[in-house]
Amino acid sequence: MSLLERWRDERFHRNLAKIDEQCLHEQIRIDARKESDEKWQAVVAKNKAELADNKAVIEQLRAQIAELQKK
């Protein structure tokens, strides 16, 4: 193998390793973003459930106040 062939081979493998590393970093970013989105979706769902519960309690209180005002 000539010196030029070895240089080309080494250069090729260096570039390949660089591309692999970039792909790995991008996949890590994608996975982190996906995990973050899932966590936020869980928080939003929990807050919506709590809001619905609060609305139900408010409606019960309004009904009780209306009953008291009738008396």
N, CA, C and O atoms as a GROMACS GRO file, in nm:
protein
  284
    1MET      N    1   0.086  -0.117   0.000
    1MET     CA    2   0.000   0.000   0.000
    1MET      C    3   0.090   0.123   0.000
    1MET      O    4   0.180   0.137   0.083
    2SER      N    5   0.064   0.211  -0.094
    2SER     CA    6   0.147   0.331  -0.104
    2SER      C    7   0.112   0.429   0.007
    2SER      O    8   0.011   0.415   0.076
    3LEU      N    9   0.197   0.524   0.021
    3LEU     CA   10   0.176   0.627   0.123
    3LEU      C   11   0.048   0.705   0.094
    3LEU      O   12  -0.027   0.738   0.186
    4LEU      N   13   0.022   0.734  -0.031
    4LEU     CA   14  -0.099   0.807  -0.069
    4LEU      C   15  -0.224   0.724  -0.038
    4LEU      O   16  -0.323   0.778   0.011
    5GLU      N   17  -0.220   0.595  -0.065
    5GLU     CA   18  -0.334   0.508  -0.036
    5GLU      C   19  -0.360   0.500   0.114
    5GLU      O   20  -0.475   0.501   0.159
    6ARG      N   21  -0.254   0.493   0.191
    6ARG     CA   22  -0.270   0.489   0.337
    6ARG      C   23  -0.328   0.620   0.387
    6ARG      O   24  -0.415   0.621   0.474
    7TRP      N   25  -0.280   0.732   0.332
    7TRP     CA   26  -0.331   0.863   0.371
    7TRP      C   27  -0.480   0.874   0.339
    7TRP      O   28  -0.558   0.922   0.421
    8ARG      N   29  -0.520   0.830   0.218
    8ARG     CA   30  -0.660   0.833   0.178
    8ARG      C   31  -0.744   0.744   0.269
    8ARG      O   32  -0.853   0.782   0.311
    9ASP      N   33  -0.692   0.626   0.299
    9ASP     CA   34  -0.765   0.533   0.385
    9ASP      C   35  -0.783   0.590   0.525
    9ASP      O   36  -0.891   0.582   0.583
   10GLU      N   37  -0.676   0.649   0.578
   10GLU     CA   38  -0.683   0.709   0.711
   10GLU      C   39  -0.779   0.827   0.710
   10GLU      O   40  -0.858   0.843   0.803
   11ARG      N   41  -0.773   0.909   0.608
   11ARG     CA   42  -0.861   1.024   0.597
   11ARG      C   43  -1.008   0.980   0.587
   11ARG      O   44  -1.095   1.039   0.651
   12PHE      N   45  -1.033   0.877   0.508
   12PHE     CA   46  -1.167   0.823   0.493
   12PHE      C   47  -1.222   0.777   0.628
   12PHE      O   48  -1.335   0.809   0.664
   13HIS      N   49  -1.141   0.701   0.702
   13HIS     CA   50  -1.188   0.648   0.831
   13HIS      C   51  -1.205   0.759   0.935
   13HIS      O   52  -1.294   0.750   1.020
   14ARG      N   53  -1.120   0.862   0.929
   14ARG     CA   54  -1.138   0.976   1.019
   14ARG      C   55  -1.271   1.047   0.992
   14ARG      O   56  -1.346   1.078   1.084
   15ASN      N   57  -1.298   1.071   0.865
   15ASN     CA   58  -1.424   1.136   0.828
   15ASN      C   59  -1.544   1.049   0.865
   15ASN      O   60  -1.646   1.101   0.912
   16LEU      N   61  -1.531   0.920   0.846
   16LEU     CA   62  -1.639   0.828   0.882
   16LEU      C   63  -1.665   0.832   1.033
   16LEU      O   64  -1.780   0.833   1.076
   17ALA      N   65  -1.559   0.834   1.112
   17ALA     CA   66  -1.573   0.842   1.258
   17ALA      C   67  -1.638   0.975   1.298
   17ALA      O   68  -1.720   0.978   1.390
   18LYS      N   69  -1.601   1.084   1.229
   18LYS     CA   70  -1.659   1.215   1.258
   18LYS      C   71  -1.809   1.215   1.229
   18LYS      O   72  -1.888   1.269   1.307
   19ILE      N   73  -1.848   1.156   1.117
   19ILE     CA   74  -1.989   1.149   1.080
   19ILE      C   75  -2.066   1.063   1.180
   19ILE      O   76  -2.177   1.098   1.219
   20ASP      N   77  -2.008   0.951   1.221
   20ASP     CA   78  -2.072   0.865   1.321
   20ASP      C   79  -2.094   0.940   1.452
   20ASP      O   80  -2.200   0.928   1.514
   21GLU      N   81  -1.995   1.017   1.493
   21GLU     CA   82  -2.007   1.093   1.617
   21GLU      C   83  -2.116   1.200   1.605
   21GLU      O   84  -2.195   1.219   1.698
   22GLN      N   85  -2.122   1.269   1.490
   22GLN     CA   86  -2.225   1.369   1.469
   22GLN      C   87  -2.364   1.305   1.472
   22GLN      O   88  -2.458   1.362   1.529
   23CYS      N   89  -2.378   1.190   1.410
   23CYS     CA   90  -2.507   1.120   1.409
   23CYS      C   91  -2.547   1.079   1.550
   23CYS      O   92  -2.664   1.089   1.588
   24LEU      N   93  -2.450   1.033   1.628
   24LEU     CA   94  -2.477   0.994   1.766
   24LEU      C   95  -2.525   1.114   1.847
   24LEU      O   96  -2.622   1.104   1.922
   25HIS      N   97  -2.458   1.228   1.832
   25HIS     CA   98  -2.498   1.349   1.905
   25HIS      C   99  -2.638   1.393   1.864
   25HIS      O  100  -2.718   1.432   1.949
   26GLU      N  101  -2.669   1.386   1.736
   26GLU     CA  102  -2.801   1.425   1.689
   26GLU      C  103  -2.908   1.332   1.745
   26GLU      O  104  -3.016   1.377   1.784
   27GLN      N  105  -2.879   1.203   1.749
   27GLN     CA  106  -2.975   1.107   1.804
   27GLN      C  107  -2.998   1.131   1.953
   27GLN      O  108  -3.110   1.118   2.001
   28ILE      N  109  -2.894   1.168   2.024
   28ILE     CA  110  -2.907   1.200   2.167
   28ILE      C  111  -2.997   1.323   2.184
   28ILE      O  112  -3.082   1.325   2.272
   29ARG      N  113  -2.978   1.425   2.098
   29ARG     CA  114  -3.063   1.544   2.104
   29ARG      C  115  -3.209   1.510   2.076
   29ARG      O  116  -3.299   1.560   2.143
   30ILE      N  117  -3.231   1.426   1.977
   30ILE     CA  118  -3.368   1.386   1.941
   30ILE      C  119  -3.432   1.310   2.056
   30ILE      O  120  -3.547   1.337   2.092
   31ASP      N  121  -3.358   1.216   2.115
   31ASP     CA  122  -3.412   1.138   2.227
   31ASP      C  123  -3.443   1.227   2.347
   31ASP      O  124  -3.545   1.209   2.412
   32ALA      N  125  -3.355   1.323   2.375
   32ALA     CA  126  -3.376   1.413   2.489
   32ALA      C  127  -3.500   1.500   2.465
   32ALA      O  128  -3.580   1.521   2.556
   33ARG      N  129  -3.514   1.549   2.343
   33ARG     CA  130  -3.630   1.632   2.310
   33ARG      C  131  -3.759   1.551   2.322
   33ARG      O  132  -3.859   1.602   2.372
   34LYS      N  133  -3.756   1.427   2.276
   34LYS     CA  134  -3.874   1.341   2.282
   34LYS      C  135  -3.912   1.312   2.428
   34LYS      O  136  -4.029   1.316   2.464
   35GLU      N  137  -3.810   1.283   2.510
   35GLU     CA  138  -3.837   1.256   2.652
   35GLU      C  139  -3.893   1.380   2.721
   35GLU      O  140  -3.984   1.370   2.802
   36SER      N  141  -3.838   1.496   2.687
   36SER     CA  142  -3.886   1.621   2.746
   36SER      C  143  -4.031   1.647   2.705
   36SER      O  144  -4.113   1.686   2.788
   37ASP      N  145  -4.062   1.624   2.578
   37ASP     CA  146  -4.199   1.643   2.530
   37ASP      C  147  -4.296   1.550   2.602
   37ASP      O  148  -4.406   1.591   2.638
   38GLU      N  149  -4.255   1.425   2.623
   38GLU     CA  150  -4.342   1.330   2.693
   38GLU      C  151  -4.366   1.373   2.837
   38GLU      O  152  -4.477   1.360   2.888
   39LYS      N  153  -4.262   1.425   2.902
   39LYS     CA  154  -4.279   1.472   3.040
   39LYS      C  155  -4.375   1.590   3.045
   39LYS      O  156  -4.461   1.597   3.132
   40TRP      N  157  -4.360   1.684   2.950
   40TRP     CA  158  -4.449   1.799   2.948
   40TRP      C  159  -4.592   1.759   2.920
   40TRP      O  160  -4.685   1.815   2.977
   41GLN      N  161  -4.611   1.662   2.832
   41GLN     CA  162  -4.745   1.614   2.802
   41GLN      C  163  -4.810   1.554   2.926
   41GLN      O  164  -4.929   1.571   2.949
   42ALA      N  165  -4.731   1.484   3.006
   42ALA     CA  166  -4.782   1.426   3.131
   42ALA      C  167  -4.821   1.537   3.228
   42ALA      O  168  -4.924   1.528   3.294
   43VAL      N  169  -4.739   1.641   3.237
   43VAL     CA  170  -4.770   1.753   3.327
   43VAL      C  171  -4.897   1.824   3.281
   43VAL      O  172  -4.982   1.858   3.364
   44VAL      N  173  -4.910   1.847   3.152
   44VAL     CA  174  -5.029   1.913   3.099
   44VAL      C  175  -5.154   1.830   3.125
   44VAL      O  176  -5.257   1.884   3.164
   45ALA      N  177  -5.145   1.700   3.105
   45ALA     CA  178  -5.260   1.611   3.129
   45ALA      C  179  -5.299   1.615   3.277
   45ALA      O  180  -5.418   1.619   3.309
   46LYS      N  181  -5.200   1.615   3.365
   46LYS     CA  182  -5.229   1.622   3.509
   46LYS      C  183  -5.298   1.754   3.543
   46LYS      O  184  -5.395   1.756   3.618
   47ASN      N  185  -5.246   1.864   3.489
   47ASN     CA  186  -5.306   1.994   3.516
   47ASN      C  187  -5.448   2.004   3.463
   47ASN      O  188  -5.534   2.064   3.527
   48LYS      N  189  -5.473   1.947   3.346
   48LYS     CA  190  -5.608   1.948   3.290
   48LYS      C  191  -5.703   1.869   3.380
   48LYS      O  192  -5.817   1.911   3.401
   49ALA      N  193  -5.658   1.757   3.433
   49ALA     CA  194  -5.741   1.676   3.522
   49ALA      C  195  -5.771   1.753   3.651
   49ALA      O  196  -5.884   1.753   3.699
   50GLU      N  197  -5.670   1.819   3.705
   50GLU     CA  198  -5.691   1.899   3.826
   50GLU      C  199  -5.787   2.015   3.799
   50GLU      O  200  -5.871   2.047   3.883
   51LEU      N  201  -5.774   2.077   3.684
   51LEU     CA  202  -5.863   2.186   3.648
   51LEU      C  203  -6.008   2.137   3.637
   51LEU      O  204  -6.100   2.205   3.683
   52ALA      N  205  -6.027   2.021   3.577
   52ALA     CA  206  -6.162   1.965   3.565
   52ALA      C  207  -6.219   1.937   3.704
   52ALA      O  208  -6.336   1.963   3.729
   53ASP      N  209  -6.135   1.883   3.794
   53ASP     CA  210  -6.180   1.858   3.931
   53ASP      C  211  -6.218   1.988   4.000
   53ASP      O  212  -6.319   1.995   4.069
   54ASN      N  213  -6.136   2.092   3.981
   54ASN     CA  214  -6.164   2.221   4.042
   54ASN      C  215  -6.294   2.281   3.990
   54ASN      O  216  -6.372   2.339   4.066
   55LYS      N  217  -6.317   2.266   3.861
   55LYS     CA  218  -6.441   2.317   3.802
   55LYS      C  219  -6.562   2.246   3.862
   55LYS      O  220  -6.665   2.308   3.886
   56ALA      N  221  -6.549   2.116   3.884
   56ALA     CA  222  -6.659   2.040   3.944
   56ALA      C  223  -6.686   2.088   4.086
   56ALA      O  224  -6.802   2.102   4.127
   57VAL      N  225  -6.580   2.113   4.162
   57VAL     CA  226  -6.597   2.162   4.299
   57VAL      C  227  -6.662   2.300   4.297
   57VAL      O  228  -6.750   2.328   4.378
   58ILE      N  229  -6.619   2.385   4.206
   58ILE     CA  230  -6.677   2.520   4.196
   58ILE      C  231  -6.826   2.511   4.163
   58ILE      O  232  -6.907   2.583   4.222
   59GLU      N  233  -6.862   2.426   4.073
   59GLU     CA  234  -7.004   2.409   4.038
   59GLU      C  235  -7.085   2.360   4.158
   59GLU      O  236  -7.198   2.404   4.178
   60GLN      N  237  -7.029   2.269   4.236
   60GLN     CA  238  -7.098   2.221   4.357
   60GLN      C  239  -7.117   2.335   4.455
   60GLN      O  240  -7.224   2.350   4.514
   61LEU      N  241  -7.014   2.416   4.473
   61LEU     CA  242  -7.023   2.530   4.565
   61LEU      C  243  -7.127   2.631   4.516
   61LEU      O  244  -7.204   2.685   4.595
   62ARG      N  245  -7.130   2.656   4.387
   62ARG     CA  246  -7.230   2.748   4.333
   62ARG      C  247  -7.372   2.695   4.357
   62ARG      O  248  -7.463   2.772   4.390
   63ALA      N  249  -7.389   2.566   4.339
   63ALA     CA  250  -7.521   2.506   4.362
   63ALA      C  251  -7.560   2.520   4.509
   63ALA      O  252  -7.675   2.552   4.539
   64GLN      N  253  -7.466   2.497   4.600
   64GLN     CA  254  -7.494   2.511   4.743
   64GLN      C  255  -7.528   2.656   4.778
   64GLN      O  256  -7.618   2.681   4.858
   65ILE      N  257  -7.456   2.750   4.719
   65ILE     CA  258  -7.483   2.892   4.744
   65ILE      C  259  -7.622   2.929   4.693
   65ILE      O  260  -7.697   3.002   4.759
   66ALA      N  261  -7.656   2.878   4.577
   66ALA     CA  262  -7.790   2.904   4.521
   66ALA      C  263  -7.897   2.850   4.612
   66ALA      O  264  -8.000   2.914   4.631
   67GLU      N  265  -7.876   2.732   4.667
   67GLU     CA  266  -7.973   2.671   4.759
   67GLU      C  267  -7.986   2.756   4.885
   67GLU      O  268  -8.097   2.778   4.933
   68LEU      N  269  -7.875   2.802   4.937
   68LEU     CA  270  -7.878   2.884   5.058
   68LEU      C  271  -7.949   3.018   5.033
   68LEU      O  272  -8.019   3.068   5.120
   69GLN      N  273  -7.930   3.073   4.914
   69GLN     CA  274  -7.994   3.201   4.883
   69GLN      C  275  -8.144   3.186   4.868
   69GLN      O  276  -8.219   3.281   4.891
   70LYS      N  277  -8.190   3.067   4.829
   70LYS     CA  278  -8.334   3.043   4.813
   70LYS      C  279  -8.403   3.041   4.949
   70LYS      O  280  -8.521   3.075   4.958
   71LYS      N  281  -8.332   3.003   5.052
   71LYS     CA  282  -8.394   2.988   5.185
   71LYS      C  283  -8.414   3.116   5.252
   71LYS      O  284  -8.465   3.119   5.364
   0.00000   0.00000   0.00000
